[in-house]
Amino acid sequence: MKIITWNLLHSTGATLDHVVALIDSHRPDLLLMQEATAIIDTLPARIGGHYARHVLPGRHHGLAAWSQSPLKTPAKTLTLQRGVVVRRISQILDLGPFAVANVHLSHGQLLNRIQLRQIAKILPPRAAILGDCNMVGAPLLPGFSDSGPRQPTHNSANLVPLRLDRCFTRALICTNAEILPRGPSDHRPLSVTIEV
């Protein structure tokens, strides 16, 4: 299964047309999006597939997932430990053979690791966690492998390259991992191919 994750940069970043172009170019089985706004809700009308979006509490954007195939069960959310400014959630997707958590974690380097462990506890034995982790350095997530590419995915203040977007897997094999061209967002999409 080919999975792409991309932080769209809500109001000023990637538009619906950019998302459609990404899907047309790279043909993912599953596309995870962070900072997705209501305009992305029209994605299935443009290209078909199955879609779910969950808004972060008190925000106009949130986490969204588009899939070529139906999910085994409807997408769910997990409320995460609250950050100083933004209340965070994780979107949980049951794909059948394994589950995927779509994340946009807090900036605090201790808090985002606590949030990761909170997500890991509710996932089945075979699972992947992907998205904007806002994390620098090792995840300290027992049982999971850091399976994503090692290149930077974000330039902080257009100066400091950081690897904020990650893929963590448990009891899964990642056969390919790459960073895609950035586009209009401040994050570059991350693409992985996962086998059970």
TIVO-2410 file (N, C-alpha, C; in nm, 3 decimals):
# residues 196
REC num residu      c1      c2      c3 atome chaine
REC   1      M   0.084  -0.119   0.000     N      A
REC   1      M   0.000   0.000   0.000    CA      A
REC   1      M   0.088   0.124   0.000     C      A
REC   2      K   0.059   0.214  -0.092     N      A
REC   2      K   0.133   0.340  -0.100    CA      A
REC   2      K   0.056   0.447  -0.023     C      A
REC   3      I   0.123   0.509   0.073     N      A
REC   3      I   0.062   0.611   0.157    CA      A
REC   3      I   0.144   0.740   0.144     C      A
REC   4      I   0.074   0.850   0.123     N      A
REC   4      I   0.137   0.982   0.120    CA      A
REC   4      I   0.076   1.066   0.232     C      A
REC   5      T   0.159   1.141   0.301     N      A
REC   5      T   0.111   1.236   0.400    CA      A
REC   5      T   0.162   1.375   0.364     C      A
REC   6      W   0.075   1.477   0.383     N      A
REC   6      W   0.112   1.614   0.343    CA      A
REC   6      W   0.040   1.715   0.432     C      A
REC   7      N   0.119   1.803   0.493     N      A
REC   7      N   0.062   1.919   0.564    CA      A
REC   7      N   0.036   2.027   0.459     C      A
REC   8      L  -0.091   2.061   0.439     N      A
REC   8      L  -0.130   2.149   0.329    CA      A
REC   8      L  -0.107   2.297   0.356     C      A
REC   9      L  -0.084   2.335   0.482     N      A
REC   9      L  -0.071   2.477   0.522    CA      A
REC   9      L  -0.203   2.550   0.498     C      A
REC  10      H  -0.305   2.507   0.566     N      A
REC  10      H  -0.445   2.548   0.554    CA      A
REC  10      H  -0.475   2.663   0.458     C      A
REC  11      S  -0.484   2.787   0.502     N      A
REC  11      S  -0.541   2.894   0.420    CA      A
REC  11      S  -0.452   2.944   0.307     C      A
REC  12      T  -0.321   2.929   0.320     N      A
REC  12      T  -0.232   2.989   0.221    CA      A
REC  12      T  -0.146   2.888   0.144     C      A
REC  13      G  -0.167   2.761   0.166     N      A
REC  13      G  -0.082   2.659   0.105    CA      A
REC  13      G  -0.147   2.587  -0.011     C      A
REC  14      A  -0.142   2.455  -0.006     N      A
REC  14      A  -0.193   2.372  -0.115    CA      A
REC  14      A  -0.345   2.381  -0.126     C      A
REC  15      T  -0.392   2.394  -0.248     N      A
REC  15      T  -0.536   2.402  -0.275    CA      A
REC  15      T  -0.588   2.265  -0.317     C      A
REC  16      L  -0.718   2.259  -0.343     N      A
REC  16      L  -0.779   2.136  -0.393    CA      A
REC  16      L  -0.711   2.092  -0.523     C      A
REC  17      D  -0.683   2.185  -0.612     N      A
REC  17      D  -0.617   2.150  -0.738    CA      A
REC  17      D  -0.480   2.088  -0.715     C      A
REC  18      H  -0.406   2.138  -0.616     N      A
REC  18      H  -0.275   2.080  -0.585    CA      A
REC  18      H  -0.288   1.939  -0.531     C      A
REC  19      V  -0.389   1.915  -0.449     N      A
REC  19      V  -0.412   1.781  -0.395    CA      A
REC  19      V  -0.449   1.684  -0.507     C      A
REC  20      V  -0.537   1.727  -0.595     N      A
REC  20      V  -0.575   1.643  -0.710    CA      A
REC  20      V  -0.452   1.612  -0.796     C      A
REC  21      A  -0.369   1.712  -0.820     N      A
REC  21      A  -0.248   1.691  -0.901    CA      A
REC  21      A  -0.153   1.592  -0.834     C      A
REC  22      L  -0.141   1.599  -0.703     N      A
REC  22      L  -0.055   1.506  -0.630    CA      A
REC  22      L  -0.107   1.363  -0.646     C      A
REC  23      I  -0.237   1.344  -0.631     N      A
REC  23      I  -0.295   1.211  -0.646    CA      A
REC  23      I  -0.278   1.161  -0.789     C      A
REC  24      D  -0.302   1.247  -0.887     N      A
REC  24      D  -0.286   1.208  -1.027    CA      A
REC  24      D  -0.141   1.168  -1.059     C      A
REC  25      S  -0.046   1.240  -1.002     N      A
REC  25      S   0.096   1.215  -1.032    CA      A
REC  25      S   0.151   1.091  -0.962     C      A
REC  26      H   0.110   1.070  -0.837     N      A
REC  26      H   0.176   0.968  -0.755    CA      A
REC  26      H   0.087   0.848  -0.721     C      A
REC  27      R  -0.041   0.855  -0.749     N      A
REC  27      R  -0.133   0.742  -0.734    CA      A
REC  27      R  -0.124   0.671  -0.598     C      A
REC  28      P  -0.144   0.743  -0.488     N      A
REC  28      P  -0.142   0.674  -0.359    CA      A
REC  28      P  -0.270   0.592  -0.338     C      A
REC  29      D  -0.258   0.489  -0.258     N      A
REC  29      D  -0.378   0.417  -0.211    CA      A
REC  29      D  -0.446   0.496  -0.101     C      A
REC  30      L  -0.365   0.570  -0.023     N      A
REC  30      L  -0.416   0.648   0.089    CA      A
REC  30      L  -0.338   0.779   0.096     C      A
REC  31      L  -0.412   0.890   0.105     N      A
REC  31      L  -0.351   1.021   0.122    CA      A
REC  31      L  -0.397   1.079   0.255     C      A
REC  32      L  -0.301   1.110   0.342     N      A
REC  32      L  -0.330   1.173   0.471    CA      A
REC  32      L  -0.294   1.320   0.460     C      A
REC  33      M  -0.381   1.405   0.513     N      A
REC  33      M  -0.358   1.550   0.505    CA      A
REC  33      M  -0.372   1.613   0.643     C      A
REC  34      Q  -0.287   1.710   0.670     N      A
REC  34      Q  -0.298   1.792   0.789    CA      A
REC  34      Q  -0.328   1.934   0.745     C      A
REC  35      E  -0.394   2.009   0.833     N      A
REC  35      E  -0.438   2.147   0.804    CA      A
REC  35      E  -0.529   2.152   0.682     C      A
REC  36      A  -0.613   2.052   0.668     N      A
REC  36      A  -0.711   2.048   0.559    CA      A
REC  36      A  -0.834   2.129   0.597     C      A
REC  37      T  -0.880   2.214   0.505     N      A
REC  37      T  -0.999   2.297   0.528    CA      A
REC  37      T  -1.120   2.239   0.455     C      A
REC  38      A  -1.234   2.305   0.470     N      A
REC  38      A  -1.358   2.255   0.411    CA      A
REC  38      A  -1.352   2.244   0.259     C      A
REC  39      I  -1.269   2.323   0.194     N      A
REC  39      I  -1.261   2.316   0.047    CA      A
REC  39      I  -1.211   2.179   0.001     C      A
REC  40      I  -1.131   2.112   0.084     N      A
REC  40      I  -1.080   1.979   0.048    CA      A
REC  40      I  -1.192   1.875   0.055     C      A
REC  41      D  -1.302   1.907   0.123     N      A
REC  41      D  -1.415   1.814   0.133    CA      A
REC  41      D  -1.475   1.778  -0.003     C      A
REC  42      T  -1.450   1.859  -0.105     N      A
REC  42      T  -1.505   1.832  -0.238    CA      A
REC  42      T  -1.414   1.740  -0.320     C      A
REC  43      L  -1.308   1.689  -0.259     N      A
REC  43      L  -1.214   1.602  -0.329    CA      A
REC  43      L  -1.282   1.479  -0.392     C      A
REC  44      P  -1.369   1.405  -0.321     N      A
REC  44      P  -1.433   1.288  -0.383    CA      A
REC  44      P  -1.518   1.324  -0.505     C      A
REC  45      A  -1.577   1.443  -0.506     N      A
REC  45      A  -1.656   1.484  -0.623    CA      A
REC  45      A  -1.567   1.504  -0.745     C      A
REC  46      R  -1.441   1.539  -0.722     N      A
REC  46      R  -1.346   1.561  -0.832    CA      A
REC  46      R  -1.287   1.431  -0.885     C      A
REC  47      I  -1.249   1.340  -0.794     N      A
REC  47      I  -1.173   1.222  -0.837    CA      A
REC  47      I  -1.228   1.090  -0.785     C      A
REC  48      G  -1.341   1.094  -0.712     N      A
REC  48      G  -1.396   0.970  -0.655    CA      A
REC  48      G  -1.323   0.933  -0.528     C      A
REC  49      G  -1.334   0.808  -0.489     N      A
REC  49      G  -1.268   0.760  -0.369    CA      A
REC  49      G  -1.351   0.786  -0.244     C      A
REC  50      H  -1.288   0.768  -0.131     N      A
REC  50      H  -1.354   0.776   0.000    CA      A
REC  50      H  -1.277   0.876   0.086     C      A
REC  51      Y  -1.349   0.952   0.169     N      A
REC  51      Y  -1.289   1.069   0.233    CA      A
REC  51      Y  -1.347   1.089   0.372     C      A
REC  52      A  -1.263   1.136   0.463     N      A
REC  52      A  -1.309   1.174   0.597    CA      A
REC  52      A  -1.222   1.289   0.646     C      A
REC  53      R  -1.285   1.388   0.709     N      A
REC  53      R  -1.210   1.501   0.767    CA      A
REC  53      R  -1.261   1.526   0.907     C      A
REC  54      H  -1.169   1.553   0.998     N      A
REC  54      H  -1.202   1.587   1.136    CA      A
REC  54      H  -1.131   1.717   1.172     C      A
REC  55      V  -1.208   1.815   1.215     N      A
REC  55      V  -1.156   1.949   1.246    CA      A
REC  55      V  -1.096   1.950   1.386     C      A
REC  56      L  -0.981   2.015   1.401     N      A
REC  56      L  -0.923   2.033   1.533    CA      A
REC  56      L  -1.015   2.124   1.615     C      A
REC  57      P  -1.032   2.095   1.745     N      A
REC  57      P  -1.120   2.177   1.828    CA      A
REC  57      P  -1.082   2.325   1.823     C      A
REC  58      G  -1.181   2.409   1.793     N      A
REC  58      G  -1.160   2.554   1.790    CA      A
REC  58      G  -1.088   2.605   1.666     C      A
REC  59      R  -1.068   2.520   1.565     N      A
REC  59      R  -0.999   2.559   1.443    CA      A
REC  59      R  -1.089   2.538   1.323     C      A
REC  60      H  -1.051   2.593   1.208     N      A
REC  60      H  -1.129   2.570   1.085    CA      A
REC  60      H  -1.065   2.463   0.998     C      A
REC  61      H  -0.951   2.412   1.041     N      A
REC  61      H  -0.881   2.308   0.965    CA      A
REC  61      H  -0.857   2.187   1.054     C      A
REC  62      G  -0.815   2.079   0.991     N      A
REC  62      G  -0.792   1.958   1.070    CA      A
REC  62      G  -0.726   1.849   0.989     C      A
REC  63      L  -0.754   1.727   1.028     N      A
REC  63      L  -0.696   1.608   0.966    CA      A
REC  63      L  -0.794   1.549   0.866     C      A
REC  64      A  -0.743   1.510   0.749     N      A
REC  64      A  -0.828   1.449   0.646    CA      A
REC  64      A  -0.757   1.330   0.585     C      A
REC  65      A  -0.837   1.236   0.537     N      A
REC  65      A  -0.783   1.118   0.471    CA      A
REC  65      A  -0.866   1.089   0.347     C      A
REC  66      W  -0.798   1.060   0.237     N      A
REC  66      W  -0.863   1.016   0.114    CA      A
REC  66      W  -0.809   0.878   0.079     C      A
REC  67      S  -0.899   0.788   0.041     N      A
REC  67      S  -0.859   0.652   0.008    CA      A
REC  67      S  -0.926   0.608  -0.122     C      A
REC  68      Q  -0.852   0.532  -0.203     N      A
REC  68      Q  -0.912   0.475  -0.324    CA      A
REC  68      Q  -1.019   0.374  -0.289     C      A
REC  69      S  -0.996   0.297  -0.181     N      A
REC  69      S  -1.089   0.191  -0.140    CA      A
REC  69      S  -1.160   0.230  -0.012     C      A
REC  70      P  -1.277   0.172   0.014     N      A
REC  70      P  -1.347   0.203   0.139    CA      A
REC  70      P  -1.267   0.157   0.260     C      A
REC  71      L  -1.276   0.232   0.368     N      A
REC  71      L  -1.215   0.189   0.493    CA      A
REC  71      L  -1.297   0.075   0.551     C      A
REC  72      K  -1.233  -0.008   0.633     N      A
REC  72      K  -1.305  -0.121   0.693    CA      A
REC  72      K  -1.416  -0.071   0.785     C      A
REC  73      T  -1.388   0.034   0.860     N      A
REC  73      T  -1.487   0.100   0.947    CA      A
REC  73      T  -1.470   0.251   0.930     C      A
REC  74      P  -1.571   0.331   0.967     N      A
REC  74      P  -1.556   0.476   0.955    CA      A
REC  74      P  -1.437   0.528   1.035     C      A
REC  75      A  -1.375   0.633   0.985     N      A
REC  75      A  -1.261   0.694   1.053    CA      A
REC  75      A  -1.305   0.745   1.191     C      A
REC  76      K  -1.215   0.732   1.288     N      A
REC  76      K  -1.242   0.775   1.424    CA      A
REC  76      K  -1.139   0.879   1.466     C      A
REC  77      T  -1.164   0.944   1.579     N      A
REC  77      T  -1.065   1.037   1.633    CA      A
REC  77      T  -1.029   0.998   1.775     C      A
REC  78      L  -0.908   1.034   1.811     N      A
REC  78      L  -0.859   1.019   1.948    CA      A
REC  78      L  -0.817   1.158   1.995     C      A
REC  79      T  -0.874   1.203   2.106     N      A
REC  79      T  -0.835   1.332   2.164    CA      A
REC  79      T  -0.702   1.315   2.234     C      A
REC  80      L  -0.607   1.401   2.201     N      A
REC  80      L  -0.473   1.392   2.256    CA      A
REC  80      L  -0.454   1.490   2.371     C      A
REC  81      Q  -0.348   1.466   2.449     N      A
REC  81      Q  -0.315   1.558   2.556    CA      A
REC  81      Q  -0.299   1.697   2.498     C      A
REC  82      R  -0.360   1.792   2.563     N      A
REC  82      R  -0.368   1.928   2.510    CA      A
REC  82      R  -0.236   2.002   2.518     C      A
REC  83      G  -0.207   2.077   2.412     N      A
REC  83      G  -0.091   2.166   2.412    CA      A
REC  83      G  -0.126   2.300   2.474     C      A
REC  84      V  -0.031   2.391   2.476     N      A
REC  84      V  -0.051   2.523   2.536    CA      A
REC  84      V  -0.153   2.604   2.458     C      A
REC  85      V  -0.148   2.597   2.325     N      A
REC  85      V  -0.236   2.680   2.242    CA      A
REC  85      V  -0.342   2.597   2.170     C      A
REC  86      V  -0.299   2.492   2.101     N      A
REC  86      V  -0.390   2.416   2.014    CA      A
REC  86      V  -0.426   2.282   2.078     C      A
REC  87      R  -0.556   2.250   2.074     N      A
REC  87      R  -0.600   2.117   2.117    CA      A
REC  87      R  -0.584   2.022   1.999     C      A
REC  88      R  -0.523   1.909   2.022     N      A
REC  88      R  -0.488   1.816   1.915    CA      A
REC  88      R  -0.573   1.689   1.919     C      A
REC  89      I  -0.590   1.631   1.801     N      A
REC  89      I  -0.655   1.502   1.786    CA      A
REC  89      I  -0.571   1.417   1.691     C      A
REC  90      S  -0.598   1.288   1.690     N      A
REC  90      S  -0.541   1.200   1.589    CA      A
REC  90      S  -0.658   1.134   1.516     C      A
REC  91      Q  -0.643   1.114   1.387     N      A
REC  91      Q  -0.744   1.046   1.306    CA      A
REC  91      Q  -0.699   0.900   1.291     C      A
REC  92      I  -0.786   0.808   1.328     N      A
REC  92      I  -0.753   0.666   1.328    CA      A
REC  92      I  -0.830   0.597   1.215     C      A
REC  93      L  -0.756   0.528   1.128     N      A
REC  93      L  -0.814   0.464   1.010    CA      A
REC  93      L  -0.789   0.313   1.016     C      A
REC  94      D  -0.896   0.236   1.008     N      A
REC  94      D  -0.887   0.089   1.006    CA      A
REC  94      D  -0.884   0.044   0.861     C      A
REC  95      L  -0.768  -0.006   0.817     N      A
REC  95      L  -0.753  -0.049   0.679    CA      A
REC  95      L  -0.773  -0.199   0.662     C      A
REC  96      G  -0.805  -0.268   0.771     N      A
REC  96      G  -0.822  -0.413   0.765    CA      A
REC  96      G  -0.696  -0.482   0.814     C      A
REC  97      P  -0.595  -0.502   0.726     N      A
REC  97      P  -0.473  -0.569   0.770    CA      A
REC  97      P  -0.393  -0.490   0.876     C      A
REC  98      F  -0.407  -0.360   0.876     N      A
REC  98      F  -0.341  -0.277   0.976    CA      A
REC  98      F  -0.415  -0.145   0.990     C      A
REC  99      A  -0.380  -0.069   1.094     N      A
REC  99      A  -0.442   0.061   1.120    CA      A
REC  99      A  -0.339   0.171   1.097     C      A
REC 100      V  -0.390   0.289   1.063     N      A
REC 100      V  -0.305   0.406   1.041    CA      A
REC 100      V  -0.358   0.521   1.126     C      A
REC 101      A  -0.266   0.591   1.192     N      A
REC 101      A  -0.300   0.713   1.264    CA      A
REC 101      A  -0.245   0.831   1.186     C      A
REC 102      N  -0.333   0.925   1.152     N      A
REC 102      N  -0.298   1.050   1.086    CA      A
REC 102      N  -0.279   1.153   1.197     C      A
REC 103      V  -0.161   1.219   1.202     N      A
REC 103      V  -0.132   1.306   1.315    CA      A
REC 103      V  -0.081   1.444   1.272     C      A
REC 104      H  -0.109   1.541   1.358     N      A
REC 104      H  -0.046   1.674   1.355    CA      A
REC 104      H  -0.023   1.708   1.501     C      A
REC 105      L   0.095   1.672   1.551     N      A
REC 105      L   0.124   1.677   1.694    CA      A
REC 105      L   0.168   1.816   1.739     C      A
REC 106      S   0.172   1.833   1.869     N      A
REC 106      S   0.213   1.960   1.929    CA      A
REC 106      S   0.360   1.988   1.905     C      A
REC 107      H   0.400   2.115   1.921     N      A
REC 107      H   0.538   2.156   1.898    CA      A
REC 107      H   0.630   2.120   2.015     C      A
REC 108      G   0.577   2.109   2.135     N      A
REC 108      G   0.660   2.077   2.252    CA      A
REC 108      G   0.726   1.941   2.236     C      A
REC 109      Q   0.858   1.935   2.252     N      A
REC 109      Q   0.931   1.813   2.222    CA      A
REC 109      Q   0.908   1.702   2.325     C      A
REC 110      L   0.863   1.733   2.442     N      A
REC 110      L   0.821   1.631   2.538    CA      A
REC 110      L   0.676   1.593   2.512     C      A
REC 111      L   0.592   1.695   2.491     N      A
REC 111      L   0.449   1.670   2.472    CA      A
REC 111      L   0.421   1.587   2.348     C      A
REC 112      N   0.489   1.615   2.236     N      A
REC 112      N   0.457   1.538   2.116    CA      A
REC 112      N   0.499   1.391   2.131     C      A
REC 113      R   0.598   1.362   2.211     N      A
REC 113      R   0.634   1.223   2.237    CA      A
REC 113      R   0.532   1.155   2.328     C      A
REC 114      I   0.477   1.230   2.423     N      A
REC 114      I   0.369   1.178   2.507    CA      A
REC 114      I   0.246   1.148   2.420     C      A
REC 115      Q   0.215   1.239   2.328     N      A
REC 115      Q   0.101   1.217   2.237    CA      A
REC 115      Q   0.123   1.094   2.150     C      A
REC 116      L   0.246   1.074   2.100     N      A
REC 116      L   0.277   0.955   2.020    CA      A
REC 116      L   0.250   0.827   2.098     C      A
REC 117      R   0.294   0.823   2.222     N      A
REC 117      R   0.272   0.703   2.306    CA      A
REC 117      R   0.124   0.682   2.334     C      A
REC 118      Q   0.051   0.790   2.351     N      A
REC 118      Q  -0.094   0.780   2.372    CA      A
REC 118      Q  -0.161   0.716   2.251     C      A
REC 119      I  -0.120   0.755   2.132     N      A
REC 119      I  -0.175   0.698   2.008    CA      A
REC 119      I  -0.135   0.551   1.996     C      A
REC 120      A  -0.009   0.520   2.020     N      A
REC 120      A   0.042   0.384   2.005    CA      A
REC 120      A  -0.035   0.286   2.092     C      A
REC 121      K  -0.077   0.329   2.211     N      A
REC 121      K  -0.147   0.240   2.304    CA      A
REC 121      K  -0.280   0.191   2.250     C      A
REC 122      I  -0.348   0.270   2.167     N      A
REC 122      I  -0.482   0.231   2.122    CA      A
REC 122      I  -0.480   0.163   1.984     C      A
REC 123      L  -0.364   0.159   1.922     N      A
REC 123      L  -0.355   0.098   1.789    CA      A
REC 123      L  -0.339  -0.053   1.800     C      A
REC 124      P  -0.384  -0.128   1.698     N      A
REC 124      P  -0.365  -0.273   1.699    CA      A
REC 124      P  -0.217  -0.308   1.679     C      A
REC 125      P  -0.182  -0.438   1.691     N      A
REC 125      P  -0.040  -0.476   1.679    CA      A
REC 125      P   0.026  -0.431   1.550     C      A
REC 126      R  -0.045  -0.440   1.437     N      A
REC 126      R   0.010  -0.390   1.310    CA      A
REC 126      R  -0.043  -0.249   1.287     C      A
REC 127      A   0.048  -0.152   1.284     N      A
REC 127      A   0.002  -0.013   1.276    CA      A
REC 127      A   0.112   0.078   1.222     C      A
REC 128      A   0.066   0.192   1.170     N      A
REC 128      A   0.157   0.298   1.125    CA      A
REC 128      A   0.104   0.432   1.175     C      A
REC 129      I   0.195   0.520   1.209     N      A
REC 129      I   0.163   0.657   1.249    CA      A
REC 129      I   0.235   0.749   1.152     C      A
REC 130      L   0.158   0.833   1.083     N      A
REC 130      L   0.216   0.923   0.984    CA      A
REC 130      L   0.161   1.063   1.000     C      A
REC 131      G   0.243   1.161   0.961     N      A
REC 131      G   0.196   1.298   0.957    CA      A
REC 131      G   0.301   1.396   1.006     C      A
REC 132      D   0.253   1.516   1.037     N      A
REC 132      D   0.339   1.624   1.085    CA      A
REC 132      D   0.355   1.605   1.236     C      A
REC 133      C   0.470   1.551   1.276     N      A
REC 133      C   0.494   1.523   1.418    CA      A
REC 133      C   0.556   1.642   1.491     C      A
REC 134      N   0.598   1.746   1.417     N      A
REC 134      N   0.664   1.863   1.478    CA      A
REC 134      N   0.776   1.818   1.571     C      A
REC 135      M   0.846   1.712   1.533     N      A
REC 135      M   0.942   1.648   1.621    CA      A
REC 135      M   1.082   1.658   1.562     C      A
REC 136      V   1.176   1.689   1.649     N      A
REC 136      V   1.317   1.690   1.612    CA      A
REC 136      V   1.386   1.581   1.693     C      A
REC 137      G   1.459   1.494   1.625     N      A
REC 137      G   1.531   1.388   1.696    CA      A
REC 137      G   1.451   1.259   1.706     C      A
REC 138      A   1.501   1.171   1.792     N      A
REC 138      A   1.443   1.037   1.807    CA      A
REC 138      A   1.304   1.043   1.869     C      A
REC 139      P   1.211   0.955   1.823     N      A
REC 139      P   1.074   0.961   1.874    CA      A
REC 139      P   1.057   0.900   2.012     C      A
REC 140      L   1.149   0.811   2.054     N      A
REC 140      L   1.137   0.742   2.183    CA      A
REC 140      L   1.004   0.670   2.193     C      A
REC 141      L   0.973   0.591   2.089     N      A
REC 141      L   0.845   0.522   2.078    CA      A
REC 141      L   0.870   0.371   2.074     C      A
REC 142      P   0.866   0.303   2.187     N      A
REC 142      P   0.899   0.160   2.192    CA      A
REC 142      P   0.808   0.077   2.100     C      A
REC 143      G   0.868  -0.018   2.029     N      A
REC 143      G   0.793  -0.108   1.943    CA      A
REC 143      G   0.774  -0.059   1.801     C      A
REC 144      F   0.802   0.069   1.776     N      A
REC 144      F   0.784   0.127   1.643    CA      A
REC 144      F   0.919   0.158   1.580     C      A
REC 145      S   0.927   0.143   1.449     N      A
REC 145      S   1.046   0.179   1.373    CA      A
REC 145      S   1.022   0.314   1.305     C      A
REC 146      D   1.127   0.394   1.299     N      A
REC 146      D   1.122   0.520   1.226    CA      A
REC 146      D   1.148   0.485   1.079     C      A
REC 147      S   1.039   0.461   1.003     N      A
REC 147      S   1.048   0.403   0.868    CA      A
REC 147      S   1.051   0.505   0.755     C      A
REC 148      G   1.031   0.629   0.786     N      A
REC 148      G   1.023   0.730   0.682    CA      A
REC 148      G   1.160   0.773   0.630     C      A
REC 149      P   1.161   0.854   0.525     N      A
REC 149      P   1.287   0.906   0.472    CA      A
REC 149      P   1.357   0.997   0.573     C      A
REC 150      R   1.486   1.014   0.554     N      A
REC 150      R   1.566   1.093   0.649    CA      A
REC 150      R   1.587   1.238   0.606     C      A
REC 151      Q   1.540   1.276   0.489     N      A
REC 151      Q   1.562   1.412   0.441    CA      A
REC 151      Q   1.469   1.511   0.513     C      A
REC 152      P   1.509   1.638   0.518     N      A
REC 152      P   1.421   1.741   0.576    CA      A
REC 152      P   1.290   1.753   0.497     C      A
REC 153      T   1.183   1.781   0.567     N      A
REC 153      T   1.051   1.799   0.504    CA      A
REC 153      T   0.998   1.941   0.520     C      A
REC 154      H   1.067   2.024   0.598     N      A
REC 154      H   1.016   2.158   0.629    CA      A
REC 154      H   1.136   2.251   0.652     C      A
REC 155      N   1.125   2.374   0.604     N      A
REC 155      N   1.226   2.475   0.632    CA      A
REC 155      N   1.169   2.577   0.729     C      A
REC 156      S   1.216   2.572   0.853     N      A
REC 156      S   1.169   2.665   0.955    CA      A
REC 156      S   1.217   2.805   0.921     C      A
REC 157      A   1.123   2.898   0.910     N      A
REC 157      A   1.152   3.038   0.874    CA      A
REC 157      A   1.230   3.046   0.743     C      A
REC 158      N   1.208   2.947   0.655     N      A
REC 158      N   1.277   2.937   0.527    CA      A
REC 158      N   1.429   2.931   0.541     C      A
REC 159      L   1.476   2.892   0.659     N      A
REC 159      L   1.620   2.889   0.683    CA      A
REC 159      L   1.670   2.753   0.732     C      A
REC 160      V   1.605   2.699   0.835     N      A
REC 160      V   1.654   2.579   0.901    CA      A
REC 160      V   1.578   2.457   0.851     C      A
REC 161      P   1.645   2.364   0.781     N      A
REC 161      P   1.576   2.244   0.734    CA      A
REC 161      P   1.552   2.145   0.848     C      A
REC 162      L   1.428   2.099   0.861     N      A
REC 162      L   1.391   2.007   0.969    CA      A
REC 162      L   1.313   1.889   0.912     C      A
REC 163      R   1.327   1.773   0.975     N      A
REC 163      R   1.249   1.655   0.937    CA      A
REC 163      R   1.133   1.643   1.035     C      A
REC 164      L   1.025   1.717   1.009     N      A
REC 164      L   0.909   1.719   1.098    CA      A
REC 164      L   0.805   1.613   1.063     C      A
REC 165      D   0.797   1.579   0.936     N      A
REC 165      D   0.696   1.484   0.889    CA      A
REC 165      D   0.758   1.344   0.894     C      A
REC 166      R   0.686   1.251   0.959     N      A
REC 166      R   0.745   1.121   0.990    CA      A
REC 166      R   0.650   1.006   0.956     C      A
REC 167      C   0.710   0.887   0.953     N      A
REC 167      C   0.635   0.762   0.941    CA      A
REC 167      C   0.694   0.663   1.040     C      A
REC 168      F   0.612   0.616   1.134     N      A
REC 168      F   0.652   0.515   1.230    CA      A
REC 168      F   0.568   0.390   1.206     C      A
REC 169      T   0.631   0.273   1.206     N      A
REC 169      T   0.558   0.149   1.178    CA      A
REC 169      T   0.586   0.045   1.286     C      A
REC 170      R   0.486  -0.042   1.308     N      A
REC 170      R   0.499  -0.154   1.400    CA      A
REC 170      R   0.448  -0.280   1.330     C      A
REC 171      A   0.533  -0.383   1.323     N      A
REC 171      A   0.498  -0.512   1.260    CA      A
REC 171      A   0.460  -0.495   1.114     C      A
REC 172      L   0.519  -0.397   1.048     N      A
REC 172      L   0.499  -0.373   0.906    CA      A
REC 172      L   0.634  -0.353   0.839     C      A
REC 173      I   0.639  -0.372   0.708     N      A
REC 173      I   0.762  -0.355   0.632    CA      A
REC 173      I   0.746  -0.235   0.540     C      A
REC 174      C   0.838  -0.142   0.550     N      A
REC 174      C   0.839  -0.026   0.461    CA      A
REC 174      C   0.939  -0.055   0.349     C      A
REC 175      T   0.888  -0.073   0.226     N      A
REC 175      T   0.974  -0.110   0.114    CA      A
REC 175      T   1.023   0.010   0.034     C      A
REC 176      N   0.963   0.126   0.055     N      A
REC 176      N   1.008   0.246  -0.014    CA      A
REC 176      N   0.968   0.368   0.067     C      A
REC 177      A   1.057   0.466   0.073     N      A
REC 177      A   1.027   0.590   0.144    CA      A
REC 177      A   1.096   0.705   0.072     C      A
REC 178      E   1.019   0.810   0.042     N      A
REC 178      E   1.078   0.923  -0.030    CA      A
REC 178      E   1.004   1.052   0.003     C      A
REC 179      I   1.076   1.162  -0.017     N      A
REC 179      I   1.019   1.296  -0.003    CA      A
REC 179      I   0.984   1.345  -0.143     C      A
REC 180      L   0.865   1.399  -0.159     N      A
REC 180      L   0.818   1.447  -0.289    CA      A
REC 180      L   0.840   1.598  -0.300     C      A
REC 181      P   0.831   1.655  -0.420     N      A
REC 181      P   0.847   1.800  -0.436    CA      A
REC 181      P   0.749   1.878  -0.349     C      A
REC 182      R   0.794   1.991  -0.298     N      A
REC 182      R   0.719   2.065  -0.196    CA      A
REC 182      R   0.586   2.120  -0.243     C      A
REC 183      G   0.581   2.184  -0.356     N      A
REC 183      G   0.458   2.251  -0.397    CA      A
REC 183      G   0.437   2.378  -0.317     C      A
REC 184      P   0.312   2.425  -0.303     N      A
REC 184      P   0.286   2.555  -0.240    CA      A
REC 184      P   0.283   2.553  -0.087     C      A
REC 185      S   0.289   2.436  -0.026     N      A
REC 185      S   0.290   2.428   0.119    CA      A
REC 185      S   0.431   2.452   0.172     C      A
REC 186      D   0.442   2.476   0.303     N      A
REC 186      D   0.574   2.487   0.364    CA      A
REC 186      D   0.629   2.350   0.405     C      A
REC 187      H   0.552   2.244   0.381     N      A
REC 187      H   0.596   2.107   0.406    CA      A
REC 187      H   0.602   2.031   0.273     C      A
REC 188      R   0.695   1.939   0.264     N      A
REC 188      R   0.702   1.850   0.148    CA      A
REC 188      R   0.624   1.723   0.178     C      A
REC 189      P   0.552   1.669   0.081     N      A
REC 189      P   0.482   1.542   0.105    CA      A
REC 189      P   0.582   1.429   0.127     C      A
REC 190      L   0.542   1.336   0.210     N      A
REC 190      L   0.622   1.218   0.240    CA      A
REC 190      L   0.547   1.096   0.186     C      A
REC 191      S   0.614   1.010   0.112     N      A
REC 191      S   0.552   0.892   0.051    CA      A
REC 191      S   0.621   0.767   0.100     C      A
REC 192      V   0.541   0.667   0.142     N      A
REC 192      V   0.595   0.538   0.185    CA      A
REC 192      V   0.513   0.426   0.120     C      A
REC 193      T   0.578   0.314   0.096     N      A
REC 193      T   0.509   0.194   0.053    CA      A
REC 193      T   0.522   0.091   0.165     C      A
REC 194      I   0.409   0.041   0.211     N      A
REC 194      I   0.406  -0.047   0.329    CA      A
REC 194      I   0.349  -0.182   0.293     C      A
REC 195      E   0.413  -0.287   0.343     N      A
REC 195      E   0.363  -0.423   0.328    CA      A
REC 195      E   0.342  -0.485   0.465     C      A
REC 196      V   0.241  -0.572   0.475     N      A
REC 196      V   0.219  -0.645   0.599    CA      A
REC 196      V   0.318  -0.761   0.603     C      A
***
